[in-house]
Amino acid sequence: MRKQKVLTVCLCGLLLLAGLWRNGQVQEVSAPAEAGRMIALTFDDGPHPVYTRQLLDGLRERGVKATFFLIGQNVEGNEELVRQMAEDGHLIGCHTESHVDLTRCTQSEARREIEEASRRIARITGEEVRYIRPPFGNWSEALAEDFPLTVVKWTVDPEDWKVREKEEIVRRVLEKTQDGSVILLHDVYPASVEAALEAVDRLQAEGYQFVTVEELLLD
């Protein structure tokens, strides 16, 4: 198969994609003033029947678009939530069928994990899945050659899965976020959802604009 160019959303990746790294130096660039500072809010491990619904309602009230990386097994029984994600304009990507480290799988096992989850999502949204966040951020050249997906990592990780405390999660997000940040959270914990919505309010007040990962890459 044609070798897939993996677009890893990190500082260096963004610089390369934007053509801002030349001759070993970072080239200076300014975003249009009217565009504001853009960041991407991303959520892993859902959908959750209670907390994802709360999150989607909160994001809709705030006019915010986010990116969701779904576990295939969690889609079953939560099809309505996936449909709402798509209707609300959120970007939906794959987080494998059962949250496994793909670099520890055989190629056939990895294929099943990726394709099963992607098919579940596509059956609901009617759209082909083009983005993946591999569990633990682990990806390889062999996987890149076989799967024509854009790999999305992150630049801000408050470790909400470990902290489980709203105020601390918010503090960590605000402390590390800057223009172009990709924030990693999980919509399967109540504290994470509460923290996400509070962080959105505070970052919007600071002039940040929330976009999907796709929009961030294309900017």
N, C-alpha and C positions, 0 to 999 in steps of 0.2 A: 504493500500500500504506500501511497505518497506519504512521505515523512511529514508529520504534523508539527507545525511550529507552535510551541507552547507559550502562551502569553501569561506569564506569572505576574499578578498584580502586586508589585512591590516597587520601591523607589527606582531601582535600576531598570526594571521592566518598563515602567512608565516613561522613563527618559529615552530608552531605546525606541519604544513604539512611537514616541512623539518626534523622534529624530533630534533629540536635544543632547545626545552624547556624541561628540565629534573630537577626534584626535586626542582622546584621553581626557577631555575637559567637558564640564557641564555647561551648556549654552543657556544663557539667561532668557526667560520668556515671561510675559505678563498676560494673564487672562483678561478678556474684555471686562471693563468695569461693570457693565450691566449684568454679566454672568454671575458675579459673586464668587465666593469660594465654594467649590463643589466637593462633596464627600459622599461615600457610598456606605450605607448601612446594610449589613448582611447577617443572615440568620441561618444557623445550621440545626440539623437533627429533627426538625418538624416533619409534618404538622402535628401539633398537639390539639386534641379536641377542645380544650378549655383555653389554654394560654395563647395559642395561635389566633383563636377567634378574638380574644381581647386585644391582641396586638394589631390585627388587621383593622379592627374598629378604630383603635387609637390613631393609627397611621392615616386612615381615611379622613378622620376629623381634622388632622393637621396638614392634609394635602401632601403627604410624604410618600415617595416611591422607594421601595427597598428591593433587595435581592434575597431570595430564599433558596437554600440548597436542601432538598428534601431526601429523606431516607425512604426508599421504596416501600418497605414494610409498614411504615407509618402512614402511607397514603391510603391504604385500604381502610375504609370506614370513614375517611376524612375527605372524600372527593369534593364535597361542597366547599370546603375551605380552600382546596387547590383551585377550584373554579373561581372562587372569590378573589384569590391572589391574582389570577390572570385578568379578570374583569376590572380589577382596581389598577392595573397597569404595572404590577410588580414583575420583576424578572424571576423566572423559576429555573433552577439548575439542579443537577444530580449530585447526591451525596452518597451514592451507592445503594444497593438493596438492603444491606444489613450492617452498614458501618464497619467495614473491615479495612485493614491496611492493605492496599492494593499491591504494594511492593513485596508483600509476603505471600501473595497468591500466585498460582500458575496463570498463564495468559488466558486459559479457558475459564478459570474461576473469575478472573478479573472481568472478562468479557460478560459473563453472566451477571455479575454484580452491577456493572454499568448499564448493560442493555435492559435488564429487567426493570430497574428503577426508571430509566428513561422512557421505556414503553408505558409504564403506569402513568407517568406524568403526561406524555403525549396523547394518550387515549382521552384524557380529561380536557386538556387545553386545546387539542387540535394543532399544536405547534411542536416542531422538532426541538428536542433539547440540545442546546449548543454549548452550554457551560457546565463545568464540573468543579466542585471543591472536593478533592480527594481527602478522606478522613486522615487526620493528623498532618495534613499537608504533604503527604508522601506520594511522589510521582516518579516516573523513571523514563529514560529514553525509549525503552522497549514499549512502554504503554503509549508514549507519544506517537510512536510509529503506527500503532494499531487503531487508535481512537481519535477521530477528528473532532475533538472537543477543546474548547478554550479552558485552560486551568486557571482558577482564581484562588489566590491566597489572600493575605491580609497584611495590614501594617499596624493595626491597633488591636491588641488582644488583652482585654481586662480580666481574662480568666474567670468569667462569670460562673462557669460550671463548677469552679472550685470555691469561689468567694460566697456566692448565694446571699449577698447582702446589698440591698439596693444602693444605699448611699456610697458604699465603697466602689461599686461598679461604676456609678456615675462619675465619681472622682477620677477614677483611672481613665475613663473614656475622655473626659474633658482635658485631662492633663496631657494626653498623648495626641489628641486629634489636631490635625492641621490641614491646609488645603491639599486635596488629593488623597486624603486618608481613606482606607478601606477598613471599616470597623467590624470585628467579629463578635457576634453574640449568639445566644441560643434561645429559641422561642419555646422551649420545653420546661422552663423554670419560671415561677411567678416573679421572683425578684428580678430576673433578667428582663422580663417584659416591662415591669414597672420602671426599671432603670432606663431601658431604651426610650420610653416615652418621655421621661423627665430629661434625658440627655438631648432628645430632639428639641424639646421646648427651649432649653438653654442654648443649644448650638444655633438654632434658628434666630434667637435673640441676638446672637453674636454675628449674624449675617451669613451663616452657612446655608448652602442649598443642598438638599438631599437628592441624589440621582441614583439610578441603577448602575451596576458595575459596567454594563454595556455602554451607557451614556458617558461614564467617566473615561472609559477607554477611547471613545470616539471623539471626546472633546478636544 
